[in-house]
Amino acid sequence: MSNKQSRILNYIEPRCTYNKGTIYNIAKWRQKVLARDKKQCRICLNSIKDSHRDRKTRNEAHHVIPRHHGGKNTLSNGITLCTFCHDYFDYSYFIHGLDFFEITNAKRKEKIIKEVQEMIDKNYVHHLLNIIRY
């Protein structure tokens, strides 16, 4: 097997297991994922708070493998994330092309939490600048 083929298998193989199990409609899937994780963010355990707006976070169901990449609405393909962590993973995916699996394998939770907090701060400053301009 060539090196390129082994890299493709290493990429695909761990992700195949996320689509195993019963497939639910999106609303039922969200309910089941949130219930399984006891409505707690699996990354920061809801320790991140928007200190600028003194806002509570809302927890959301996140697809580990995005649906447009073949991910299904199975319990193994879902994880509960707070709004801030969810935004971070979506941003990382759309801007840098890193999926959830790659980020969590490459970075420790403390680093992810720090980057999420920096993202909140950056967005808040951007929001203030928009208010000042208008």
C-alpha positions in Angstrom: 0.0 0.0 0.0 1.4 3.4 -0.9 1.9 6.2 1.6 -0.9 8.2 0.0 -3.4 5.3 0.3 -2.5 4.8 3.9 -3.0 8.5 4.7 -6.5 8.3 3.1 -7.4 5.2 5.1 -6.1 6.9 8.3 -8.4 9.8 7.5 -11.4 7.8 6.6 -11.3 4.8 9.0 -11.9 6.5 12.3 -14.7 8.6 10.8 -16.6 5.6 9.5 -17.7 4.6 13.0 -19.6 7.8 13.5 -22.3 6.8 11.1 -23.2 3.5 12.7 -26.4 3.1 14.5 -30.0 4.3 14.2 -30.6 7.3 12.0 -33.1 9.9 13.4 -34.8 12.9 12.0 -33.0 16.1 12.9 -35.3 17.2 15.8 -35.2 13.8 17.5 -31.5 13.5 16.9 -30.9 16.8 18.7 -33.0 15.8 21.7 -31.2 12.4 22.0 -27.7 13.9 21.7 -28.5 16.6 24.3 -30.1 14.0 26.6 -27.1 11.6 26.3 -24.6 14.3 27.2 -26.8 15.6 30.0 -27.0 19.0 28.2 -23.4 19.8 29.0 -20.7 20.9 26.6 -18.3 18.1 26.1 -15.3 20.4 25.4 -15.4 23.1 28.1 -18.1 21.5 30.4 -19.8 24.9 30.2 -16.9 26.7 31.9 -16.8 29.4 29.2 -18.8 32.5 29.9 -19.2 35.6 27.8 -17.9 38.0 30.4 -18.5 41.0 28.1 -22.2 40.5 27.9 -22.7 38.4 31.1 -24.5 35.9 29.0 -25.3 32.3 29.6 -24.4 29.8 27.0 -26.9 27.6 25.2 -26.0 24.1 24.4 -26.4 22.7 20.9 -26.0 19.4 19.1 -23.1 19.3 16.7 -22.4 16.8 13.9 -18.9 15.4 14.3 -18.9 14.5 10.6 -20.9 17.3 8.8 -24.0 16.1 6.9 -22.7 17.6 3.6 -19.7 15.3 4.0 -21.8 12.2 4.5 -22.4 12.4 8.2 -25.7 11.0 9.4 -28.0 11.8 12.2 -26.8 9.0 14.4 -26.0 9.3 18.1 -22.4 8.4 17.5 -22.1 11.3 15.1 -23.4 13.9 17.6 -21.9 15.8 20.4 -23.2 18.5 22.7 -21.3 21.8 22.5 -22.0 25.2 24.0 -22.7 28.0 21.6 -19.2 29.3 21.8 -17.5 26.0 21.2 -19.9 25.3 18.4 -19.0 28.6 16.7 -15.3 27.7 17.2 -15.6 24.4 15.5 -17.7 25.7 12.7 -15.2 28.6 12.2 -12.2 26.1 12.2 -14.0 23.9 9.7 -15.0 26.7 7.2 -11.9 28.8 7.5 -9.1 26.3 8.0 -10.7 23.1 6.7 -10.1 21.3 10.1 -12.8 19.0 11.2 -13.8 18.2 14.7 -11.8 15.0 14.8 -8.6 16.7 13.7 -8.9 19.6 16.1 -9.6 17.4 19.1 -6.7 15.1 18.3 -4.3 18.0 17.7 -5.1 20.3 20.6 -5.6 19.8 24.3 -8.9 21.0 25.7 -7.2 23.8 27.6 -5.9 25.2 24.3 -9.3 24.9 22.6 -10.9 26.7 25.5 -8.3 29.5 25.4 -8.8 29.9 21.6 -12.6 30.0 22.1 -12.2 32.7 24.7 -10.0 34.7 22.4 -12.6 34.4 19.6 -15.3 35.7 22.0 -13.0 38.7 22.9 -12.2 39.4 19.2 -15.9 39.2 18.2 -16.9 41.6 21.1 -14.3 44.2 20.0 -15.5 43.9 16.4 -19.1 44.4 17.6 -18.1 47.5 19.6 -16.2 48.9 16.6 -19.4 48.5 14.4 -21.5 50.3 17.0 -19.0 53.2 17.2 -18.9 53.5 13.4 -22.7 53.9 13.1 
